[in-house]
């Protein structure tokens, strides 16, 4: 089944988000991250959590394309 243009955009959005999320998670494992002020680490942790949730929602939407 060929995807419609808006579905292709959703797939691309999820791929790009997952790549950014992977880079953020990798950064969070560095000494540089550990040296940031606690408030900034908390904001970045919140960002990771929100990005993870958005990725799940986009994944659900993609799964529904073939339903």
PyMOL Python script that loads the backbone (N, CA, C, O; Angstrom):
from pymol import cmd

cmd.read_pdbstr("""\
ATOM      1  N   UNK A   1       0.842  -1.180   0.000  1.00  0.00           N
ATOM      2  CA  UNK A   1       0.000   0.000   0.000  1.00  0.00           C
ATOM      3  C   UNK A   1       0.889   1.245   0.000  1.00  0.00           C
ATOM      4  O   UNK A   1       1.753   1.411   0.861  1.00  0.00           O
ATOM      5  N   UNK A   2       0.663   2.094  -0.960  1.00  0.00           N
ATOM      6  CA  UNK A   2       1.428   3.337  -1.057  1.00  0.00           C
ATOM      7  C   UNK A   2       0.900   4.347  -0.041  1.00  0.00           C
ATOM      8  O   UNK A   2      -0.306   4.471   0.171  1.00  0.00           O
ATOM      9  N   UNK A   3       1.824   5.054   0.571  1.00  0.00           N
ATOM     10  CA  UNK A   3       1.436   6.064   1.551  1.00  0.00           C
ATOM     11  C   UNK A   3       1.011   7.346   0.845  1.00  0.00           C
ATOM     12  O   UNK A   3       1.526   7.692  -0.218  1.00  0.00           O
ATOM     13  N   UNK A   4       0.074   8.031   1.455  1.00  0.00           N
ATOM     14  CA  UNK A   4      -0.363   9.338   0.973  1.00  0.00           C
ATOM     15  C   UNK A   4       0.656  10.392   1.395  1.00  0.00           C
ATOM     16  O   UNK A   4       1.444  10.155   2.311  1.00  0.00           O
ATOM     17  N   UNK A   5       0.651  11.553   0.737  1.00  0.00           N
ATOM     18  CA  UNK A   5       1.649  12.587   1.062  1.00  0.00           C
ATOM     19  C   UNK A   5       1.702  12.953   2.551  1.00  0.00           C
ATOM     20  O   UNK A   5       2.787  13.094   3.114  1.00  0.00           O
ATOM     21  N   UNK A   6       0.542  13.105   3.185  1.00  0.00           N
ATOM     22  CA  UNK A   6       0.575  13.472   4.615  1.00  0.00           C
ATOM     23  C   UNK A   6       1.124  12.324   5.462  1.00  0.00           C
ATOM     24  O   UNK A   6       1.732  12.568   6.505  1.00  0.00           O
ATOM     25  N   UNK A   7       0.921  11.089   5.035  1.00  0.00           N
ATOM     26  CA  UNK A   7       1.453   9.947   5.765  1.00  0.00           C
ATOM     27  C   UNK A   7       2.971   9.870   5.622  1.00  0.00           C
ATOM     28  O   UNK A   7       3.677   9.526   6.570  1.00  0.00           O
ATOM     29  N   UNK A   8       3.455  10.188   4.449  1.00  0.00           N
ATOM     30  CA  UNK A   8       4.902  10.235   4.224  1.00  0.00           C
ATOM     31  C   UNK A   8       5.534  11.278   5.137  1.00  0.00           C
ATOM     32  O   UNK A   8       6.619  11.059   5.677  1.00  0.00           O
ATOM     33  N   UNK A   9       4.854  12.416   5.311  1.00  0.00           N
ATOM     34  CA  UNK A   9       5.385  13.465   6.195  1.00  0.00           C
ATOM     35  C   UNK A   9       5.430  12.988   7.642  1.00  0.00           C
ATOM     36  O   UNK A   9       6.376  13.304   8.365  1.00  0.00           O
ATOM     37  N   UNK A  10       4.425  12.233   8.075  1.00  0.00           N
ATOM     38  CA  UNK A  10       4.412  11.703   9.448  1.00  0.00           C
ATOM     39  C   UNK A  10       5.581  10.738   9.651  1.00  0.00           C
ATOM     40  O   UNK A  10       6.252  10.782  10.682  1.00  0.00           O
ATOM     41  N   UNK A  11       5.825   9.870   8.673  1.00  0.00           N
ATOM     42  CA  UNK A  11       6.938   8.926   8.762  1.00  0.00           C
ATOM     43  C   UNK A  11       8.266   9.685   8.843  1.00  0.00           C
ATOM     44  O   UNK A  11       9.135   9.343   9.645  1.00  0.00           O
ATOM     45  N   UNK A  12       8.414  10.708   8.014  1.00  0.00           N
ATOM     46  CA  UNK A  12       9.651  11.505   8.029  1.00  0.00           C
ATOM     47  C   UNK A  12       9.801  12.237   9.356  1.00  0.00           C
ATOM     48  O   UNK A  12      10.898  12.310   9.909  1.00  0.00           O
ATOM     49  N   UNK A  13       8.698  12.777   9.867  1.00  0.00           N
ATOM     50  CA  UNK A  13       8.748  13.493  11.145  1.00  0.00           C
ATOM     51  C   UNK A  13       9.204  12.558  12.259  1.00  0.00           C
ATOM     52  O   UNK A  13      10.031  12.944  13.086  1.00  0.00           O
ATOM     53  N   UNK A  14       8.679  11.335  12.295  1.00  0.00           N
ATOM     54  CA  UNK A  14       9.066  10.389  13.340  1.00  0.00           C
ATOM     55  C   UNK A  14      10.540  10.015  13.206  1.00  0.00           C
ATOM     56  O   UNK A  14      11.259   9.950  14.203  1.00  0.00           O
ATOM     57  N   UNK A  15      10.988   9.769  11.984  1.00  0.00           N
ATOM     58  CA  UNK A  15      12.397   9.413  11.764  1.00  0.00           C
ATOM     59  C   UNK A  15      13.311  10.533  12.254  1.00  0.00           C
ATOM     60  O   UNK A  15      14.296  10.274  12.945  1.00  0.00           O
ATOM     61  N   UNK A  16      12.984  11.781  11.897  1.00  0.00           N
ATOM     62  CA  UNK A  16      13.805  12.921  12.317  1.00  0.00           C
ATOM     63  C   UNK A  16      13.761  13.097  13.835  1.00  0.00           C
ATOM     64  O   UNK A  16      14.788  13.352  14.464  1.00  0.00           O
ATOM     65  N   UNK A  17      12.584  12.962  14.413  1.00  0.00           N
ATOM     66  CA  UNK A  17      12.450  13.080  15.867  1.00  0.00           C
ATOM     67  C   UNK A  17      13.268  12.002  16.568  1.00  0.00           C
ATOM     68  O   UNK A  17      13.971  12.288  17.538  1.00  0.00           O
ATOM     69  N   UNK A  18      13.181  10.772  16.086  1.00  0.00           N
ATOM     70  CA  UNK A  18      13.917   9.674  16.712  1.00  0.00           C
ATOM     71  C   UNK A  18      15.427   9.896  16.625  1.00  0.00           C
ATOM     72  O   UNK A  18      16.162   9.546  17.548  1.00  0.00           O
ATOM     73  N   UNK A  19      15.888  10.475  15.520  1.00  0.00           N
ATOM     74  CA  UNK A  19      17.322  10.781  15.395  1.00  0.00           C
ATOM     75  C   UNK A  19      17.733  11.848  16.409  1.00  0.00           C
ATOM     76  O   UNK A  19      18.775  11.724  17.054  1.00  0.00           O
ATOM     77  N   UNK A  20      16.914  12.901  16.553  1.00  0.00           N
ATOM     78  CA  UNK A  20      17.226  13.952  17.538  1.00  0.00           C
ATOM     79  C   UNK A  20      17.170  13.394  18.954  1.00  0.00           C
ATOM     80  O   UNK A  20      18.002  13.730  19.796  1.00  0.00           O
ATOM     81  N   UNK A  21      16.190  12.547  19.207  1.00  0.00           N
ATOM     82  CA  UNK A  21      16.053  11.937  20.530  1.00  0.00           C
ATOM     83  C   UNK A  21      17.265  11.075  20.847  1.00  0.00           C
ATOM     84  O   UNK A  21      17.774  11.111  21.967  1.00  0.00           O
ATOM     85  N   UNK A  22      17.729  10.306  19.880  1.00  0.00           N
ATOM     86  CA  UNK A  22      18.908   9.464  20.087  1.00  0.00           C
ATOM     87  C   UNK A  22      20.128  10.318  20.437  1.00  0.00           C
ATOM     88  O   UNK A  22      20.911   9.956  21.316  1.00  0.00           O
ATOM     89  N   UNK A  23      20.287  11.445  19.751  1.00  0.00           N
ATOM     90  CA  UNK A  23      21.428  12.334  20.047  1.00  0.00           C
ATOM     91  C   UNK A  23      21.292  12.944  21.442  1.00  0.00           C
ATOM     92  O   UNK A  23      22.281  13.061  22.165  1.00  0.00           O
ATOM     93  N   UNK A  24      20.075  13.332  21.823  1.00  0.00           N
ATOM     94  CA  UNK A  24      19.854  13.899  23.150  1.00  0.00           C
ATOM     95  C   UNK A  24      20.179  12.868  24.230  1.00  0.00           C
ATOM     96  O   UNK A  24      20.870  13.177  25.200  1.00  0.00           O
ATOM     97  N   UNK A  25      19.688  11.668  24.062  1.00  0.00           N
ATOM     98  CA  UNK A  25      19.941  10.613  25.052  1.00  0.00           C
ATOM     99  C   UNK A  25      21.445  10.338  25.155  1.00  0.00           C
ATOM    100  O   UNK A  25      21.970  10.142  26.251  1.00  0.00           O
ATOM    101  N   UNK A  26      22.125  10.326  24.021  1.00  0.00           N
ATOM    102  CA  UNK A  26      23.578  10.110  24.048  1.00  0.00           C
ATOM    103  C   UNK A  26      24.265  11.240  24.812  1.00  0.00           C
ATOM    104  O   UNK A  26      25.161  10.988  25.618  1.00  0.00           O
ATOM    105  N   UNK A  27      23.852  12.478  24.565  1.00  0.00           N
ATOM    106  CA  UNK A  27      24.441  13.611  25.268  1.00  0.00           C
ATOM    107  C   UNK A  27      24.201  13.513  26.770  1.00  0.00           C
ATOM    108  O   UNK A  27      25.062  13.873  27.573  1.00  0.00           O
ATOM    109  N   UNK A  28      23.025  13.025  27.136  1.00  0.00           N
ATOM    110  CA  UNK A  28      22.684  12.938  28.551  1.00  0.00           C
ATOM    111  C   UNK A  28      23.574  11.937  29.291  1.00  0.00           C
ATOM    112  O   UNK A  28      23.601  11.928  30.522  1.00  0.00           O
ATOM    113  N   UNK A  29      24.288  11.109  28.565  1.00  0.00           N
ATOM    114  CA  UNK A  29      25.205  10.165  29.192  1.00  0.00           C
ATOM    115  C   UNK A  29      26.632  10.679  29.279  1.00  0.00           C
ATOM    116  O   UNK A  29      27.538   9.929  29.641  1.00  0.00           O
ATOM    117  N   UNK A  30      26.844  11.951  28.951  1.00  0.00           N
ATOM    118  CA  UNK A  30      28.205  12.494  28.946  1.00  0.00           C
ATOM    119  C   UNK A  30      28.535  13.251  30.230  1.00  0.00           C
ATOM    120  O   UNK A  30      27.655  13.608  31.013  1.00  0.00           O
ATOM    121  N   UNK A  31      29.821  13.481  30.414  1.00  0.00           N
ATOM    122  CA  UNK A  31      30.269  14.283  31.549  1.00  0.00           C
ATOM    123  C   UNK A  31      29.797  15.726  31.413  1.00  0.00           C
ATOM    124  O   UNK A  31      29.512  16.380  32.416  1.00  0.00           O
ATOM    125  N   UNK A  32      29.713  16.220  30.200  1.00  0.00           N
ATOM    126  CA  UNK A  32      29.242  17.595  29.977  1.00  0.00           C
ATOM    127  C   UNK A  32      27.838  17.769  30.526  1.00  0.00           C
ATOM    128  O   UNK A  32      27.543  18.759  31.195  1.00  0.00           O
ATOM    129  N   UNK A  33      26.967  16.796  30.241  1.00  0.00           N
ATOM    130  CA  UNK A  33      25.605  16.855  30.768  1.00  0.00           C
ATOM    131  C   UNK A  33      25.628  16.847  32.291  1.00  0.00           C
ATOM    132  O   UNK A  33      24.910  17.617  32.928  1.00  0.00           O
ATOM    133  N   UNK A  34      26.443  15.988  32.872  1.00  0.00           N
ATOM    134  CA  UNK A  34      26.514  15.867  34.331  1.00  0.00           C
ATOM    135  C   UNK A  34      26.976  17.159  34.987  1.00  0.00           C
ATOM    136  O   UNK A  34      26.649  17.417  36.145  1.00  0.00           O
ATOM    137  N   UNK A  35      27.731  17.971  34.260  1.00  0.00           N
ATOM    138  CA  UNK A  35      28.240  19.227  34.814  1.00  0.00           C
ATOM    139  C   UNK A  35      27.263  20.387  34.667  1.00  0.00           C
ATOM    140  O   UNK A  35      27.494  21.458  35.228  1.00  0.00           O
ATOM    141  N   UNK A  36      26.184  20.194  33.929  1.00  0.00           N
ATOM    142  CA  UNK A  36      25.196  21.268  33.773  1.00  0.00           C
ATOM    143  C   UNK A  36      24.478  21.518  35.099  1.00  0.00           C
ATOM    144  O   UNK A  36      24.399  20.630  35.948  1.00  0.00           O
ATOM    145  N   UNK A  37      23.956  22.734  35.269  1.00  0.00           N
ATOM    146  CA  UNK A  37      23.148  22.989  36.468  1.00  0.00           C
ATOM    147  C   UNK A  37      21.955  22.028  36.536  1.00  0.00           C
ATOM    148  O   UNK A  37      21.412  21.615  35.512  1.00  0.00           O
ATOM    149  N   UNK A  38      21.575  21.694  37.730  1.00  0.00           N
ATOM    150  CA  UNK A  38      20.493  20.733  37.941  1.00  0.00           C
ATOM    151  C   UNK A  38      19.225  21.147  37.214  1.00  0.00           C
ATOM    152  O   UNK A  38      18.541  20.297  36.644  1.00  0.00           O
ATOM    153  N   UNK A  39      18.898  22.425  37.220  1.00  0.00           N
ATOM    154  CA  UNK A  39      17.673  22.902  36.559  1.00  0.00           C
ATOM    155  C   UNK A  39      17.721  22.624  35.057  1.00  0.00           C
ATOM    156  O   UNK A  39      16.709  22.251  34.464  1.00  0.00           O
ATOM    157  N   UNK A  40      18.887  22.801  34.441  1.00  0.00           N
ATOM    158  CA  UNK A  40      19.017  22.532  33.006  1.00  0.00           C
ATOM    159  C   UNK A  40      18.936  21.034  32.727  1.00  0.00           C
ATOM    160  O   UNK A  40      18.331  20.617  31.739  1.00  0.00           O
ATOM    161  N   UNK A  41      19.541  20.225  33.592  1.00  0.00           N
ATOM    162  CA  UNK A  41      19.425  18.772  33.428  1.00  0.00           C
ATOM    163  C   UNK A  41      17.962  18.337  33.527  1.00  0.00           C
ATOM    164  O   UNK A  41      17.514  17.460  32.788  1.00  0.00           O
ATOM    165  N   UNK A  42      17.233  18.952  34.440  1.00  0.00           N
ATOM    166  CA  UNK A  42      15.815  18.621  34.609  1.00  0.00           C
ATOM    167  C   UNK A  42      15.018  19.005  33.362  1.00  0.00           C
ATOM    168  O   UNK A  42      14.140  18.259  32.930  1.00  0.00           O
ATOM    169  N   UNK A  43      15.326  20.176  32.784  1.00  0.00           N
ATOM    170  CA  UNK A  43      14.623  20.584  31.561  1.00  0.00           C
ATOM    171  C   UNK A  43      14.923  19.625  30.414  1.00  0.00           C
ATOM    172  O   UNK A  43      14.033  19.277  29.638  1.00  0.00           O
ATOM    173  N   UNK A  44      16.171  19.205  30.313  1.00  0.00           N
ATOM    174  CA  UNK A  44      16.540  18.285  29.240  1.00  0.00           C
ATOM    175  C   UNK A  44      15.914  16.905  29.459  1.00  0.00           C
ATOM    176  O   UNK A  44      15.548  16.232  28.496  1.00  0.00           O
ATOM    177  N   UNK A  45      15.793  16.492  30.692  1.00  0.00           N
ATOM    178  CA  UNK A  45      15.125  15.233  30.998  1.00  0.00           C
ATOM    179  C   UNK A  45      13.654  15.330  30.620  1.00  0.00           C
ATOM    180  O   UNK A  45      13.088  14.394  30.055  1.00  0.00           O
ATOM    181  N   UNK A  46      13.047  16.449  30.930  1.00  0.00           N
ATOM    182  CA  UNK A  46      11.646  16.673  30.538  1.00  0.00           C
ATOM    183  C   UNK A  46      11.510  16.666  29.020  1.00  0.00           C
ATOM    184  O   UNK A  46      10.567  16.088  28.480  1.00  0.00           O
ATOM    185  N   UNK A  47      12.453  17.309  28.333  1.00  0.00           N
ATOM    186  CA  UNK A  47      12.450  17.326  26.869  1.00  0.00           C
ATOM    187  C   UNK A  47      12.521  15.898  26.327  1.00  0.00           C
ATOM    188  O   UNK A  47      11.778  15.541  25.412  1.00  0.00           O
ATOM    189  N   UNK A  48      13.414  15.082  26.892  1.00  0.00           N
ATOM    190  CA  UNK A  48      13.536  13.682  26.470  1.00  0.00           C
ATOM    191  C   UNK A  48      12.221  12.939  26.648  1.00  0.00           C
ATOM    192  O   UNK A  48      11.797  12.182  25.774  1.00  0.00           O
ATOM    193  N   UNK A  49      11.584  13.165  27.791  1.00  0.00           N
ATOM    194  CA  UNK A  49      10.325  12.475  28.073  1.00  0.00           C
ATOM    195  C   UNK A  49       9.235  12.877  27.085  1.00  0.00           C
ATOM    196  O   UNK A  49       8.484  12.026  26.608  1.00  0.00           O
ATOM    197  N   UNK A  50       9.146  14.164  26.778  1.00  0.00           N
ATOM    198  CA  UNK A  50       8.136  14.652  25.834  1.00  0.00           C
ATOM    199  C   UNK A  50       8.421  14.125  24.428  1.00  0.00           C
ATOM    200  O   UNK A  50       7.502  13.719  23.716  1.00  0.00           O
ATOM    201  N   UNK A  51       9.681  14.133  24.036  1.00  0.00           N
ATOM    202  CA  UNK A  51      10.047  13.623  22.719  1.00  0.00           C
ATOM    203  C   UNK A  51       9.739  12.130  22.613  1.00  0.00           C
ATOM    204  O   UNK A  51       9.294  11.664  21.564  1.00  0.00           O
ATOM    205  N   UNK A  52       9.971  11.384  23.678  1.00  0.00           N
ATOM    206  CA  UNK A  52       9.668   9.961  23.700  1.00  0.00           C
ATOM    207  C   UNK A  52       8.170   9.731  23.527  1.00  0.00           C
ATOM    208  O   UNK A  52       7.756   8.845  22.779  1.00  0.00           O
ATOM    209  N   UNK A  53       7.369  10.521  24.211  1.00  0.00           N
ATOM    210  CA  UNK A  53       5.910  10.399  24.099  1.00  0.00           C
ATOM    211  C   UNK A  53       5.443  10.764  22.696  1.00  0.00           C
ATOM    212  O   UNK A  53       4.593  10.075  22.133  1.00  0.00           O
ATOM    213  N   UNK A  54       5.983  11.831  22.125  1.00  0.00           N
ATOM    214  CA  UNK A  54       5.604  12.221  20.765  1.00  0.00           C
ATOM    215  C   UNK A  54       5.982  11.123  19.776  1.00  0.00           C
ATOM    216  O   UNK A  54       5.215  10.826  18.860  1.00  0.00           O
ATOM    217  N   UNK A  55       7.140  10.528  19.948  1.00  0.00           N
ATOM    218  CA  UNK A  55       7.555   9.437  19.067  1.00  0.00           C
ATOM    219  C   UNK A  55       6.558   8.281  19.144  1.00  0.00           C
ATOM    220  O   UNK A  55       6.236   7.672  18.124  1.00  0.00           O
ATOM    221  N   UNK A  56       6.073   7.978  20.340  1.00  0.00           N
ATOM    222  CA  UNK A  56       5.095   6.902  20.507  1.00  0.00           C
ATOM    223  C   UNK A  56       3.788   7.243  19.793  1.00  0.00           C
ATOM    224  O   UNK A  56       3.187   6.383  19.149  1.00  0.00           O
ATOM    225  N   UNK A  57       3.353   8.484  19.907  1.00  0.00           N
ATOM    226  CA  UNK A  57       2.116   8.916  19.239  1.00  0.00           C
ATOM    227  C   UNK A  57       2.275   8.818  17.725  1.00  0.00           C
ATOM    228  O   UNK A  57       1.386   8.320  17.034  1.00  0.00           O
ATOM    229  N   UNK A  58       3.397   9.290  17.215  1.00  0.00           N
ATOM    230  CA  UNK A  58       3.635   9.204  15.783  1.00  0.00           C
ATOM    231  C   UNK A  58       3.689   7.742  15.335  1.00  0.00           C
ATOM    232  O   UNK A  58       3.183   7.397  14.267  1.00  0.00           O
ATOM    233  N   UNK A  59       4.299   6.894  16.147  1.00  0.00           N
ATOM    234  CA  UNK A  59       4.328   5.466  15.838  1.00  0.00           C
ATOM    235  C   UNK A  59       2.930   4.868  15.778  1.00  0.00           C
ATOM    236  O   UNK A  59       2.637   4.057  14.899  1.00  0.00           O
ATOM    237  N   UNK A  60       2.064   5.266  16.710  1.00  0.00           N
ATOM    238  CA  UNK A  60       0.670   4.803  16.692  1.00  0.00           C
ATOM    239  C   UNK A  60      -0.037   5.257  15.421  1.00  0.00           C
ATOM    240  O   UNK A  60      -0.788   4.496  14.812  1.00  0.00           O
ATOM    241  N   UNK A  61       0.209   6.497  15.029  1.00  0.00           N
ATOM    242  CA  UNK A  61      -0.410   7.007  13.801  1.00  0.00           C
ATOM    243  C   UNK A  61       0.064   6.215  12.590  1.00  0.00           C
ATOM    244  O   UNK A  61      -0.730   5.871  11.714  1.00  0.00           O
ATOM    245  N   UNK A  62       1.360   5.929  12.544  1.00  0.00           N
ATOM    246  CA  UNK A  62       1.910   5.178  11.424  1.00  0.00           C
ATOM    247  C   UNK A  62       1.318   3.770  11.394  1.00  0.00           C
ATOM    248  O   UNK A  62       0.964   3.265  10.329  1.00  0.00           O
ATOM    249  N   UNK A  63       1.213   3.147  12.548  1.00  0.00           N
ATOM    250  CA  UNK A  63       0.613   1.809  12.619  1.00  0.00           C
ATOM    251  C   UNK A  63      -0.820   1.822  12.086  1.00  0.00           C
ATOM    252  O   UNK A  63      -1.255   0.863  11.449  1.00  0.00           O
ATOM    253  N   UNK A  64      -1.543   2.892  12.342  1.00  0.00           N
ATOM    254  CA  UNK A  64      -2.934   3.003  11.910  1.00  0.00           C
ATOM    255  C   UNK A  64      -3.068   3.182  10.399  1.00  0.00           C
ATOM    256  O   UNK A  64      -4.142   2.954   9.844  1.00  0.00           O
ATOM    257  N   UNK A  65      -1.993   3.586   9.733  1.00  0.00           N
ATOM    258  CA  UNK A  65      -2.065   3.747   8.286  1.00  0.00           C
ATOM    259  C   UNK A  65      -2.413   2.440   7.594  1.00  0.00           C
ATOM    260  O   UNK A  65      -3.084   2.440   6.562  1.00  0.00           O
ATOM    261  N   UNK A  66      -1.963   1.333   8.153  1.00  0.00           N
ATOM    262  CA  UNK A  66      -2.211   0.035   7.512  1.00  0.00           C
ATOM    263  C   UNK A  66      -3.405  -0.704   8.118  1.00  0.00           C
ATOM    264  O   UNK A  66      -3.707  -1.835   7.738  1.00  0.00           O
ATOM    265  N   UNK A  67      -4.064  -0.061   9.046  1.00  0.00           N
ATOM    266  CA  UNK A  67      -5.214  -0.714   9.699  1.00  0.00           C
ATOM    267  C   UNK A  67      -6.480  -0.615   8.850  1.00  0.00           C
ATOM    268  O   UNK A  67      -7.533  -1.110   9.251  1.00  0.00           O
TER     269      UNK A  67
END
""", "prot")
cmd.dss("prot")
cmd.show_as("cartoon", "prot")
cmd.util.cbc("prot")
cmd.orient("prot")
